[in-house]
Amino acid sequence: MPTSIIKIKVKPGREADFEAVLQRLIPASNANEPGILFYQGFRTGTPGEYIMLESFKDSDAHKAHTASPHFQANRPALTDCFDGSPEVQRLTDL
């Protein structure tokens, strides 16, 4: 199952914008995508730093997520808040 830890740094002063987008995207994704096993965002102890944890039942479910209307609609607003590229750590099952 595709599982990732994604570390995102947000531009100073854009934290509220970023969180507002996630507050729309996360519930829409969890409600409308049966292939999601876990999809949640977290603040770290560092200002402007966030972690997304996501796990999908298979690669098709992950592709469906990135192609979903709610993801595509929110993607520009998310990426506009990024301060650099996210760090993605892909995990594999034991």
Secondary structure by P-SEA (a helix, b strand, c coil): cbbbbbbbbbcccaaaaaaaaaaacaaaaaacccccccccccccccccbbbbbbbcccaaaaaaaaacaaaaaaaaaaaaacccbbbbbbbbcc
